[in-house]
Amino acid sequence: MVHKVKAVIAKEKNAPVSVETILVPDPGPGEALVDIMTCGVCHTDLHYKQGGINDDFPFLLGHEATGVVSAVGDDVTSVAPGDRVILNWRAVCGECRACAKGQPQYCFNTHNATQKMTLEDGTVLSPALGIGAFAEKTLVAAGQCTKVDPEADAAAVGLLGCGIMAGIGAAINTGEIKRGESVAVIGCGGVGIAAIAGAKLAGATTIIAVDIDANKVEMATSHGATHGIDSSKEDPIEAIRALTGGHGADVVIDAVGRPETYKQAFYARDLAGRVVLVGVPTPAMKLELPLLDVFGRGGSLKSSWYGDCLPSRDFPMLVAHYKLGNLDLDAFVSERITIDQVEEAFDRMHEGKVLRSVVEL
């Protein structure tokens, strides 16, 4: 059976998105059909629309999603119809060299659905991050479904599917923040503020928010940062050192991903401190650092892929913290919108007015 549903499509580079009817097949082996409840509007979706990921238009956008499994392939046992799930883009294979080393969070061969979703004329769609969740239904690999508590607010916990998990994971998993440590986060968009939330959850006692936008710094301090630095007005390296006894932070997270912010992170950390890059650079960006400084300052320089998360482990744990009141995911939901308001949500994202717009279906 083929299902006709409404979905948000980016047909060509930089063109406005449109709501179209698409065709979604029933699940085959290893697949799950999911009725989407909510889906966050993530900057990655905007990158797809702008052609910043690849040129495989048309794209079926959306990936930060919560839904209910409606059908599964005959061989699927991990989820069943009726399960509430958060969708993820790390369906681990269990066989690659990372999985074989016991590091499935780095799986190099993650799974997506085999069958294709199409427009009514048969044009094959490229689902964002192998998910495509700005749609009433989507087809994914069963491993992309992580079961979670059905009583949790779908709009809030669905954001763990991408950006919020990336930020929290950069702090907890990649940065390995410990109780009592000092942390600085450069860039206070959704991922940066999620990293601040992760630092707080990990027990950091000094959490410094840095941004060139004073409004974002203020937002970050209202979401858990103990100090804020407007880097358009003062040197963030010196300001971070001043707030950490002159030494620098134990962990500095670059949630921007530009050479200049990475250098700030590198020099704003303490000796033997950790730098975590979670902001995504563009292909043309180059970094130049004196190799003697890399050697002399010690510590570690890490990149964080999807917050180095393992969805089956991390999503249920973070939903539990949310329900216990330790993690305020509600604060990331700036507005709830309908499926035909995604284009306007991209505009508000550009203007820095929202952490997340969430489509409710």
C-alpha positions in Angstrom: 0.0 0.0 0.0 1.1 3.5 -0.8 0.2 6.4 1.5 -0.6 9.9 0.1 0.4 12.5 2.7 1.3 16.2 2.9 5.0 17.1 3.2 7.4 20.1 3.0 9.6 20.0 -0.1 12.6 22.0 -1.2 12.4 21.6 -5.0 15.4 23.7 -6.0 18.3 25.7 -4.5 17.2 28.7 -2.4 13.6 28.5 -3.7 10.8 28.8 -1.1 9.7 25.5 0.2 6.2 24.2 -0.6 3.7 21.8 0.8 3.2 18.9 -1.6 1.5 15.5 -1.7 4.0 12.7 -1.5 3.8 8.9 -1.8 5.1 6.9 1.1 5.3 3.1 0.7 4.5 0.5 3.4 7.6 -0.7 5.3 9.7 -3.5 3.9 12.5 -5.5 5.6 14.2 -3.4 8.3 11.9 -0.5 7.9 9.3 1.4 9.9 6.4 3.6 8.9 6.0 6.5 11.4 3.1 8.9 11.9 4.8 12.2 12.7 3.5 14.2 15.7 6.1 17.0 15.8 9.2 18.1 14.0 11.6 21.0 14.9 12.9 23.4 12.3 16.6 22.9 12.4 19.4 24.9 10.7 20.4 21.7 8.9 17.1 21.9 7.0 18.0 25.4 5.9 21.4 24.1 4.7 19.6 21.5 2.6 17.3 24.2 1.1 20.3 26.4 0.3 22.2 23.5 -1.4 24.8 23.5 1.4 24.6 19.7 1.9 24.5 18.5 -1.6 22.5 19.0 -4.8 20.2 16.0 -4.6 17.0 18.0 -5.0 14.1 17.7 -4.4 14.5 17.3 -0.6 11.9 16.1 1.8 12.9 18.3 4.8 12.6 17.8 8.5 14.4 15.4 10.9 14.0 16.5 14.6 10.9 14.5 15.1 8.7 12.6 17.5 6.1 10.1 16.1 4.2 6.9 16.6 5.1 3.8 14.7 2.2 2.7 12.5 3.7 -0.3 10.8 7.0 -2.2 10.6 8.7 -4.7 8.2 8.2 -8.4 8.9 11.7 -8.8 10.4 11.6 -5.8 12.7 11.5 -6.6 16.5 13.0 -3.5 18.0 9.8 -1.4 17.7 6.2 -2.2 17.1 3.1 -0.3 16.0 1.9 2.0 18.7 5.4 2.8 20.1 6.2 6.5 20.7 9.6 7.2 19.2 12.1 9.9 18.6 13.7 9.6 15.2 17.5 9.7 14.8 20.1 9.7 12.1 22.4 7.2 13.7 20.9 3.8 13.2 24.0 1.8 14.0 25.0 -1.2 11.8 26.6 -3.3 14.5 29.2 -4.5 12.0 31.6 -1.7 11.0 35.0 -1.2 12.5 33.7 1.4 15.0 30.9 -0.9 16.2 33.3 -3.8 16.3 35.5 -1.8 18.7 32.5 -1.2 21.0 32.1 2.4 19.8 28.7 2.4 18.1 28.3 6.1 18.7 30.9 6.5 15.9 29.2 4.0 13.5 30.5 4.5 10.0 27.7 2.7 8.2 24.4 4.0 9.6 21.2 2.7 8.1 18.4 4.5 6.3 15.2 3.1 4.7 15.9 1.2 1.4 12.6 2.1 -0.3 12.1 5.6 -1.7 9.5 8.2 -1.1 8.4 10.2 -4.1 6.3 13.0 -5.5 3.1 12.0 -7.1 4.8 12.1 -10.5 7.3 9.5 -9.4 10.2 12.0 -8.7 12.4 10.4 -6.0 12.8 12.5 -2.9 16.0 12.9 -0.8 14.9 12.8 2.9 16.9 15.2 5.1 19.4 13.1 7.1 17.6 10.0 5.9 14.5 11.0 7.8 12.2 13.5 6.1 9.8 14.4 8.9 8.1 17.5 7.8 5.4 15.1 6.7 2.3 13.4 8.0 4.1 10.0 7.6 7.7 9.1 6.8 9.6 5.9 6.1 12.8 5.2 8.0 15.1 2.3 9.0 13.7 0.7 12.1 17.0 1.5 13.9 16.2 5.2 13.4 13.4 4.8 15.9 14.2 5.1 19.6 11.3 4.3 22.0 10.6 6.9 24.7 8.1 7.6 27.4 4.8 8.4 25.7 3.8 10.8 28.4 6.6 13.3 27.6 5.7 16.4 25.5 6.4 15.4 21.9 7.4 18.9 20.8 10.0 19.2 23.5 11.6 15.7 23.5 11.6 15.5 19.7 14.3 18.2 19.6 16.7 15.6 21.0 16.7 14.1 17.5 19.3 16.6 16.3 20.5 20.0 17.5 19.7 19.7 21.2 21.3 16.3 21.4 24.3 17.7 19.5 24.8 20.4 22.1 24.1 18.3 25.2 26.3 15.5 23.9 29.1 17.9 23.1 29.2 18.8 26.8 28.6 15.4 28.4 29.9 12.8 25.9 32.6 14.6 23.9 33.7 17.2 26.5 33.3 14.7 29.4 32.6 17.6 31.7 33.0 16.7 35.4 31.4 18.1 38.5 32.9 21.4 39.5 34.6 22.2 36.2 34.5 25.4 34.3 33.0 25.5 30.8 32.8 28.2 28.2 30.5 27.9 25.2 31.1 30.1 22.1 28.0 30.7 20.1 24.6 30.8 21.8 22.1 29.5 19.2 20.1 26.4 19.8 23.2 24.0 19.9 25.2 26.3 22.1 22.5 26.8 24.6 21.9 23.0 24.6 25.6 22.7 25.4 25.1 25.0 28.3 22.2 22.8 29.5 24.5 19.8 29.2 27.2 21.5 31.2 24.7 22.3 33.9 23.4 18.7 33.9 27.0 17.4 34.2 27.7 19.5 37.3 29.8 22.3 35.9 29.8 25.2 38.4 31.2 28.0 36.1 29.4 28.1 32.8 30.3 31.0 30.5 28.2 32.0 27.5 29.9 33.9 24.6 28.3 35.5 21.6 28.5 38.6 19.5 24.8 39.1 20.0 23.9 40.5 23.4 20.4 39.2 23.1 21.7 35.7 22.7 24.0 36.1 25.6 21.1 37.2 27.8 19.0 34.2 26.5 21.9 31.9 27.5 22.2 33.2 31.0 18.5 32.6 31.4 19.0 29.0 30.3 21.8 28.1 32.8 24.9 30.1 32.1 26.4 31.6 35.2 28.2 34.4 33.2 27.8 36.1 29.8 30.3 37.7 27.5 29.4 40.0 24.6 32.4 39.3 22.4 31.5 42.2 20.1 32.6 44.5 23.0 35.4 42.6 24.8 38.1 40.0 24.1 36.4 36.7 24.9 39.8 35.0 25.6 40.7 37.5 28.3 37.2 37.7 29.6 37.0 33.8 30.0 40.4 33.8 31.7 39.3 36.6 34.1 36.3 34.5 35.1 38.4 31.4 35.7 41.2 32.7 38.0 43.3 33.8 35.1 43.8 30.2 33.9 41.1 29.6 31.2 38.2 27.2 31.2 38.5 23.4 31.7 36.4 22.9 28.6 35.6 25.3 25.8 32.9 24.4 23.3 32.9 26.0 19.8 29.3 25.9 18.7 29.9 28.3 15.8 32.5 26.4 13.7 34.7 29.2 12.2 38.5 29.6 12.3 38.3 32.7 14.5 35.9 31.1 17.1 38.0 27.9 17.2 41.2 30.0 17.9 39.3 31.7 20.7 38.3 28.3 22.1 41.9 27.1 21.8 43.5 30.0 23.7 40.6 30.4 26.2 41.1 26.9 27.7 43.3 26.1 30.6 46.5 24.2 30.2 45.6 20.5 29.6 42.0 21.7 28.9 39.7 20.3 26.3 38.4 22.1 23.1 35.2 20.6 21.6 34.1 21.6 18.0 30.4 21.1 17.5 29.7 24.0 15.1 29.9 22.8 11.5 32.5 24.6 9.3 32.1 25.2 5.6 34.4 23.3 3.1 36.4 26.4 2.3 37.4 27.2 5.9 41.1 26.8 6.9 42.6 26.8 10.4 46.2 27.9 11.1 47.7 27.4 14.6 51.4 27.4 15.7 52.2 23.7 16.2 54.3 24.6 19.2 51.2 26.0 20.9 49.3 22.8 20.1 52.1 20.8 21.8 52.7 23.2 24.6 49.2 23.7 25.8 48.5 20.0 26.1 45.0 18.7 26.6 42.8 17.5 23.8 41.1 18.9 20.7 37.9 17.0 19.8 35.2 17.2 17.2 31.7 16.2 18.3 29.6 14.2 15.8 25.9 14.4 16.7 27.1 14.9 20.3 28.8 11.5 20.1 25.4 10.2 21.1 24.0 6.7 21.1 20.3 7.3 20.7 19.2 4.0 22.3 21.2 5.0 25.4 21.0 8.8 25.5 17.4 9.7 24.4 15.6 7.7 27.1 18.1 9.0 29.7 17.6 12.6 28.7 13.8 12.2 28.5 14.0 10.9 32.1 15.9 13.9 33.2 13.3 16.1 31.5 10.5 14.5 33.4 12.4 14.8 36.6 12.8 18.5 36.1 16.6 18.4 35.6 16.6 19.3 31.9 14.2 22.1 30.7 13.5 21.0 27.1 10.3 23.1 27.1 12.5 26.2 27.1 13.8 25.3 23.7 10.4 25.3 22.1 10.0 29.0 21.0 6.8 28.5 19.0 4.5 25.8 17.7 3.5 26.1 14.1 1.7 24.3 11.3 3.2 22.5 8.3 2.6 25.4 6.0 4.6 27.9 8.1 8.1 26.4 7.7 9.3 29.0 5.3 8.4 31.8 7.7 10.1 29.8 10.5 13.4 29.8 8.4 13.1 33.6 8.3 12.8 33.9 12.1 15.7 31.5 12.5 17.8 33.9 10.3 16.8 36.8 12.5 17.9 34.9 15.7 14.4 35.3 17.2 13.8 31.7 18.1 15.7 28.7 19.5 13.3 26.2 17.8 10.1 26.5 15.9 8.3 23.2 16.1 5.8 21.9 13.5 2.9 20.1 15.0 1.1 17.6 12.7 
